[in-house]
């Protein structure tokens, strides 16, 4: 779940990287879920449901999040020399794991489903997240709130960048 929160984080990143296309920011924020879909096709990861303690043992492990963050930074280095943009790409990938850790177990979205997260690729150790999404109200407020904030930050960042390109007076410059 947390799909809208991941989008909100990716969109808000436009503020710190106005030259990076929005689709790149969103792909970075969702890379772990894209990998989950591939692993699901091969039977390595599963949908959350009762009886499965760790539904995404491979794609959503802490180790995989770190590896994918490094891969994203490496991929970004093909297109940019900016260390900041490279770090942002890796940071957005890792933010996916961080958001999932904060929100899981998602008892409000998947009652009875296990949501432990692996640290490595082995059965143990596993960790349980902070459980923010134990309430349906909190789940909706955080999901939609994060998305709305992300959209607002993204739109303002794009407007600001366009105003700077046009050379409009009164537009605050970055320092």
C-alpha positions in Angstrom: 0.0 0.0 0.0 1.6 3.4 0.8 1.4 3.9 -3.0 0.2 7.5 -2.7 2.8 8.4 -0.1 5.6 7.1 -2.3 4.2 9.3 -5.1 4.1 12.3 -2.7 7.7 11.9 -1.7 8.8 11.5 -5.4 6.8 14.6 -6.4 8.1 16.7 -3.5 11.7 15.9 -4.6 11.1 18.2 -7.6 11.8 21.1 -5.1 15.4 20.0 -4.6 16.0 18.8 -8.2 14.1 21.2 -10.5 16.0 20.0 -13.6 15.2 16.3 -13.1 12.0 15.2 -15.0 9.1 14.2 -12.7 8.9 10.7 -14.2 12.5 10.1 -13.1 11.7 11.1 -9.6 8.6 8.9 -9.5 10.4 5.9 -11.0 13.1 6.3 -8.3 10.4 6.4 -5.6 8.7 3.3 -7.0 11.7 1.2 -8.1 11.3 -1.2 -5.2 7.6 -1.8 -6.2 8.6 -2.3 -9.8 11.1 -5.0 -8.7 8.4 -6.5 -6.5 6.2 -7.0 -9.6 9.0 -8.9 -11.3 9.7 -11.0 -8.2 5.9 -11.7 -7.9 5.8 -13.0 -11.4 8.6 -15.4 -10.5 6.9 -16.4 -7.2 9.6 -14.9 -5.0 7.4 -12.2 -3.5 3.6 -12.3 -2.6 0.6 -10.2 -2.1 0.0 -9.5 1.6 -2.5 -12.0 3.1 -3.1 -14.0 6.2 -0.6 -16.7 6.7 2.3 -15.0 5.0 4.5 -13.3 7.6 6.9 -11.6 5.1 5.0 -10.9 1.8 7.9 -9.2 0.0 11.1 -10.9 1.3 13.3 -10.1 -1.7 12.2 -6.8 -3.1 11.5 -5.0 0.2 14.4 -6.2 2.3 16.7 -3.6 3.9 19.6 -5.0 2.0 17.8 -4.8 -1.4 16.8 -1.2 -0.7 20.5 -0.4 -0.1 21.5 -2.3 -3.3 18.9 -0.6 -5.4 19.8 2.8 -4.0 23.4 2.2 -5.2 22.2 1.0 -8.5 20.0 4.1 -8.9 23.0 6.3 -8.1 25.1 4.5 -10.6 22.4 4.8 -13.3 22.0 8.5 -12.6 25.8 8.9 -13.1 25.2 7.9 -16.7 23.0 11.0 -17.3 24.4 13.6 -14.9 27.6 14.7 -13.3 25.7 16.2 -10.4 26.5 14.4 -7.2 23.4 15.9 -5.7 21.1 14.4 -8.3 22.9 11.0 -8.0 22.3 11.1 -4.2 18.7 12.2 -4.7 18.1 9.2 -7.0 19.5 6.8 -4.4 17.7 8.6 -1.6 14.4 8.4 -3.3 14.8 4.6 -3.8 15.7 4.2 -0.2 12.8 6.5 0.9 10.5 3.7 -0.4 11.8 1.3 2.3 11.7 4.1 4.9 8.0 4.9 4.2 7.2 1.2 4.2 9.0 0.8 7.6 7.0 3.7 9.1 3.6 2.5 7.8 3.9 -1.3 8.2 2.3 -3.5 9.4 -0.7 -2.1 7.4 -3.4 -3.7 9.5 -6.0 -1.2 8.2 -5.4 -2.1 4.6 -4.7 -5.8 4.9 -6.3 -7.2 8.1 -4.6 -10.4 9.3 -1.7 -10.1 6.9 1.8 -10.4 8.1 4.1 -7.5 7.4 7.5 -8.3 8.8 10.4 -7.0 6.7 13.7 -8.9 6.1 16.9 -7.2 6.9 19.0 -9.5 4.7 18.0 -12.2 2.1 17.8 -14.9 4.8 14.8 -16.0 6.8 16.0 -14.2 9.9 16.3 -11.5 11.2 13.1 -9.8 10.3 11.8 -6.5 11.7 8.4 -5.1 12.1 7.7 -1.6 11.1 6.2 1.2 13.3 2.6 0.4 12.3 1.3 3.9 11.3 -1.3 2.3 9.1 -3.1 0.4 11.9 -6.0 2.9 11.6 -8.1 3.4 8.4 -8.4 7.1 9.2 -4.6 7.6 9.7 -4.0 5.6 6.5 -6.2 7.8 4.4 -5.0 11.1 6.0 -1.4 10.2 5.5 -1.8 8.8 2.0 -3.9 11.6 0.6 -2.1 14.3 2.6 1.3 13.2 1.4 0.2 13.1 -2.2 -1.4 16.5 -1.9 1.7 18.0 -0.3 3.9 16.4 -3.0 1.7 17.7 -5.8 1.7 21.2 -4.3 5.5 21.2 -3.8 6.1 19.9 -7.3 3.8 22.5 -9.0 5.4 25.3 -7.1 8.9 24.1 -8.0 8.0 23.9 -11.6 6.4 27.4 -11.6 9.5 28.7 -9.8 11.9 27.1 -12.3 9.8 28.5 -15.3 9.8 32.0 -13.7 13.6 31.9 -13.3 13.9 30.8 -17.0 11.8 33.7 -18.1 13.9 36.0 -15.9 10.9 37.4 -14.0 11.6 40.0 -11.4 10.7 39.3 -7.9 11.3 35.6 -8.2 13.6 34.5 -5.4 16.8 32.9 -6.5 18.4 29.9 -5.1 21.6 30.3 -3.2 
